[in-house]
Amino acid sequence: MSCQGMRSPRNLEVWKMGVVNYLDALKLQEKLVSYRKICKIPDTLLSLQHPPTYTLGKRRTDHNLLIPVSELKQIGAELHYTQRGGDITFHGPRQAILYPVISLREIGLGARNYVEKLELTMIELASLYGVKACAGQKGETGVWVGDRKIGAIGVRISYGVTSHGLAFNIDPDLKYFKHIVPCGIGDKEVTSLRRETGAVLPAEEVIREQLISCFARLFGYSSITWKESPLILSDNEEIE
């Protein structure tokens, strides 16, 4: 289905959500995807954080979780299985997470090009702080600074509409990554913008807005509408 009225000018609606439980965000994405498929909403971007959470994607291998599930509560973390691509990753405070719910068909992008633009979004943000990041080698998803991973990508595409997305490490507690083999790639470190710059960074909200601006520019949006959004929409609740 083509949303002719949404093509030009291209506007991106951004929902600034703060800290959101993973399952709440998942439920919201599912509803937004269903609305985007029938052109009920424009391309939408969720900007948020999660409490400490491990998620396993469709390529999951349980042995990449290095801590017994029974001990997760002791370190204050949750575990959830998802339908996104990729293996295991960690989400937590001081991490910038973007979940795009956009129509790839409307902008003429294939899955590979979409992922490449997500990579470039994080690469461009890192460059604003003098950090030279790049896409991973074959089999290494996400964005890297040398052999240290600074950004993760895990997406789902359903009938041309995207969900899940990217997570960029501003200054998360890196100890949580020691309990997993991030994205199933062993012998590699995880890093953060704070660690790579060693400098005083601006407020996290400034960095999040810079990340959103990078995303909007690379995906060719002419304008951004900012929205303070509800956490969850009930089954009978409408989006205005």
C-alpha positions in Angstrom: 0.0 0.0 0.0 1.4 3.4 -1.0 0.8 6.5 1.2 0.8 9.1 -1.6 0.0 11.9 0.8 3.0 11.2 3.0 5.6 11.4 0.3 6.3 15.1 0.0 7.5 17.0 1.9 8.9 14.2 4.0 8.4 14.7 7.7 9.7 12.5 10.5 7.7 12.4 13.7 10.0 11.8 16.7 8.7 10.5 20.0 11.0 11.5 23.0 10.2 8.9 25.6 12.8 8.8 28.3 13.3 5.5 30.1 10.9 2.8 29.0 10.5 -0.9 30.0 11.5 -3.1 27.1 8.2 -5.0 26.8 6.3 -1.7 26.9 8.4 -0.4 24.0 8.0 -3.6 22.1 4.2 -3.4 22.4 4.2 0.2 21.2 6.3 -0.6 18.2 4.0 -3.5 17.2 1.0 -1.1 17.3 2.9 1.7 15.4 4.0 -0.8 12.7 0.4 -1.9 12.2 -0.6 1.7 11.8 2.2 2.6 9.5 1.3 -0.3 7.2 -2.1 1.2 6.6 -0.8 4.8 6.4 -2.5 5.8 9.6 0.7 7.5 10.8 3.8 9.0 9.1 7.3 7.7 9.5 8.0 7.7 13.2 11.1 7.5 15.3 11.1 6.4 19.0 14.0 7.9 21.0 14.4 6.2 24.4 16.4 4.3 27.0 15.7 1.0 28.7 16.4 -0.2 32.2 19.3 -2.8 32.2 18.0 -5.4 29.7 19.5 -8.2 27.7 17.8 -9.1 24.4 18.3 -12.1 22.2 17.5 -11.8 18.5 16.6 -14.5 15.9 20.2 -15.6 15.5 20.4 -16.2 19.2 22.7 -18.8 20.8 22.0 -19.1 24.5 25.6 -19.9 25.3 26.4 -16.2 24.5 24.7 -15.3 27.8 27.6 -15.9 30.2 25.5 -15.5 33.4 22.9 -18.0 34.7 19.4 -16.6 34.0 18.6 -17.2 37.7 21.3 -14.6 38.6 20.1 -11.8 36.4 17.9 -10.3 39.2 21.0 -10.0 41.3 22.7 -7.6 38.8 19.4 -5.7 38.2 18.8 -6.9 34.6 16.0 -8.5 32.6 16.2 -10.9 29.7 13.8 -10.9 26.7 13.6 -12.9 23.5 12.8 -10.8 20.3 12.1 -11.2 16.6 14.7 -8.7 15.5 17.8 -9.8 13.6 21.1 -10.5 15.4 22.2 -12.3 18.5 22.4 -11.0 22.1 22.9 -7.4 23.1 22.5 -5.2 26.2 20.4 -2.0 26.6 20.7 0.3 29.6 20.9 3.8 30.9 23.1 6.3 29.2 22.6 4.6 25.9 20.9 6.3 22.9 18.3 4.0 21.4 16.4 4.8 18.2 13.6 2.6 17.0 12.5 3.7 13.5 9.0 2.7 12.3 9.4 3.8 8.7 8.2 2.6 5.3 11.2 1.5 3.3 9.0 1.2 0.2 8.0 4.9 0.4 11.7 5.9 0.4 12.9 3.3 -2.0 15.3 1.6 0.3 16.2 -2.1 0.5 17.1 -3.9 3.7 20.9 -3.7 3.2 20.9 0.0 2.3 18.7 0.6 5.4 21.2 -1.1 7.7 24.1 0.8 6.1 22.3 4.1 6.7 21.8 3.1 10.4 25.5 2.5 10.6 26.3 5.8 9.0 24.0 7.5 11.5 26.2 6.4 14.4 29.4 6.9 12.5 28.5 10.5 11.8 27.5 11.1 15.4 30.9 9.7 16.6 32.7 12.0 14.1 31.1 15.0 15.8 33.3 14.2 18.8 36.4 13.4 16.9 35.9 9.6 17.1 36.7 7.7 13.9 34.1 4.9 13.8 33.3 2.5 10.9 31.1 -0.4 10.0 32.2 -3.9 11.1 33.9 -6.4 8.9 32.0 -9.3 7.4 30.1 -11.0 10.1 30.6 -8.1 12.5 27.4 -6.2 12.9 27.2 -2.6 14.2 29.7 0.2 14.4 33.2 -0.1 15.7 36.1 2.1 16.8 39.1 -0.2 15.9 38.2 -3.5 17.5 35.9 -2.0 20.1 32.1 -1.9 19.5 30.4 1.4 20.1 27.0 0.9 18.5 24.7 -2.1 17.9 22.1 -2.7 15.2 19.2 -5.2 15.2 16.2 -4.7 12.9 13.0 -6.2 11.9 11.2 -5.5 8.6 7.6 -6.5 8.0 6.1 -5.8 4.6 8.5 -3.0 4.2 8.0 -1.3 7.6 10.8 -1.3 10.1 11.0 -1.8 13.8 13.7 -2.2 16.5 16.8 -0.3 15.3 20.1 0.9 16.8 21.7 1.5 20.2 24.7 3.9 20.6 26.8 3.8 23.7 27.1 7.3 25.2 28.3 6.3 28.7 26.6 3.0 29.8 27.9 0.8 32.6 30.2 -1.4 30.5 30.3 -4.0 33.2 27.0 -5.4 32.0 28.6 -6.4 28.7 31.0 -8.7 30.5 28.1 -11.1 31.1 27.5 -11.7 27.4 29.3 -12.3 24.1 27.9 -9.1 22.4 26.2 -10.0 19.1 27.9 -13.4 19.3 31.3 -11.9 18.4 34.0 -13.1 20.9 37.4 -11.6 21.7 36.2 -8.0 21.0 35.6 -5.2 23.5 32.6 -2.9 23.9 33.3 0.8 24.2 31.5 4.1 24.6 31.7 7.7 23.4 32.8 8.8 26.9 35.6 6.1 26.9 36.8 7.0 23.4 36.9 10.8 23.9 38.0 11.0 27.5 36.4 14.4 27.5 33.5 16.1 29.2 30.5 15.4 27.0 27.4 17.6 26.8 24.1 16.6 28.3 22.9 13.2 27.1 19.8 14.8 25.6 22.0 17.0 23.4 23.7 13.9 22.1 20.4 12.1 21.5 19.1 15.0 19.5 22.3 15.1 17.5 21.8 11.4 16.7 18.3 12.0 15.6 19.5 14.9 13.4 22.1 12.6 11.8 19.3 10.0 11.2 16.9 12.5 9.6 19.6 14.0 7.3 20.9 10.6 6.1 17.4 9.3 5.4 16.4 12.5 3.6 13.7 13.9 5.9 12.9 17.6 5.2 11.5 18.3 8.7 11.1 16.8 12.2 8.1 17.0 14.4 8.9 16.4 18.1 6.3 14.7 20.2 6.2 13.9 23.9 4.5 10.5 23.7 2.6 8.1 26.0 4.4 5.0 27.0 1.8 2.5 25.8 -1.3 2.6 23.8 -4.1 0.4 24.9 -5.8 -1.8 22.3 -8.6 0.7 21.8 -6.6 3.9 22.1 -6.1 6.0 19.0 -3.1 7.9 17.9 -3.9 11.6 17.2 
